[in-house]
Amino acid sequence: MTATRTTGDPGLFGPDSVTWQAHGDPMMWIAGIRALYLQALHPRAVRGVTQNSDFRRDAWGRLMRTAGFVGTTTYGTTEAAERAGARVRGIHRMLGATDPDTGERYGVDEPALLLWVHCAEIDSYLHVLRRSGYPLTDAHADRYLAEHRHSARLVGLDPDAAPADRAELAAYFTRIRPELAAGAEAHEVDAFLLRPPTHPLLVPARGLLWRRVARLAYDSLPPYAHELYGRPAPEPATVTRRLRLAGALLRGIPARLRWQLPPGHILGAMDRLGPAARPAPYKLRP
């Protein structure tokens, strides 16, 4: 096997990280949708989306921009990752939201809101990957969380404020739970994720494929999230079985074929660092 090139910039995480291996898994797409469902349960955070975003008109563009950010910060050069983070911080500084009950105006870059978005995202990535059969041990999960203090810093958080292991992440969710609710904005996101706008010719595919993906992402939420959304929680064993089946099907697609899809960051990283930089679960260090 060709060795990883030592002259290339490995970026913020590098090929030896848990993040590098895990983010190459196709179940990250389902995990990303779960994160959107979870993030919508913080009333102040979700207002920052619904009052500023064009997600209703540009669903796929928003999804690809999010995927592009994760791909750049994971597999891009250090300069590209820092540039992506600066762009996100700049956008957040200009945006605000208004509490309809009190009239309070607040910035979407409040540290508490950034921390919620970060934790909901990282928790979703870990949860879906592990539950679908990706071989992440508890030690891997702790390393993953510690690594993502990098991504916390990129969006404007103090890295020391982000959970560094599973115990800190669990403690955070326990603390934040009383602040969560499924208001009108959360239900708007829920409805949107089940039926995102699409070309009329693609409506049958949306019903056949996308709706199943969105439901699987929703079903993988924690029990309190189902309670807040007001729908019965599905049987956990059934959800786990479906996640493992989805993982097996998606992982059965040749990686080189999957990585041809935009934004193509993994292939770019392999061109920069050499073929041995290819992400794969068997490369996870104990």
Disulfide bonds with the S-S distance in Angstrom:
none
